[in-house]
Amino acid sequence: MTHQTATECLTAGTDAVNVINDINTNGSSSVYVAMGATQAEINDRVKRNVDHLSTILLYDGTEHTPDVAGVASSEKTTHVAAVTTGNAYIAANPE
C-alpha cells in the first residue's frame, strides 16, 4: 500500500486553498458557489475546506499519515494563510 508524501498532500490541499481564496474574493459570485446559495451554505463550504486544510496541516507521520507538520513553514504558507482567510471570511459574513 502506498501513501501520499507530505508534498503530495499539500499539492492536493491546493484545491481547498483555491476554493477559500476565490470565495473570499468573489463571495456569492465565486465559481465554487452554487447559484442561489445562502450565506450559511457558502460559509459551510468555506468551513469544510478550512477543516480539510487544518487536518492536513496537523498530519505528523503517525497513523499512516505523512509528516506534513514537519515540513518547512515556507512550504505551507499558502495553506496556513487560506485557513486564516477562511476563518476571517466566516467571521465577517454571518449567516
SULKA-V711325 format. One line per field, one symbol per residue. phi: phi as a letter, one per 40 degrees, with the letter a starting at -180 (. if undefined). psi: psi as a letter, one per 40 degrees, with the letter a starting at -180 (. if undefined). Layout:
# SULKA-V711325
phi->???
psi->???
This chain:
# SULKA-V711325
phi->.cbccdccccccccdcdccdcccccbfcccccbcdgcccccccccccccccccccdccdbgbfgbcccdccddccbdcccccccccccccccbcc
psi->hiiiidddddddeddddddddddddebeeieehiheiidddddddddddddddddddeheeiffiigddeihddeedddddddddddddddegi.
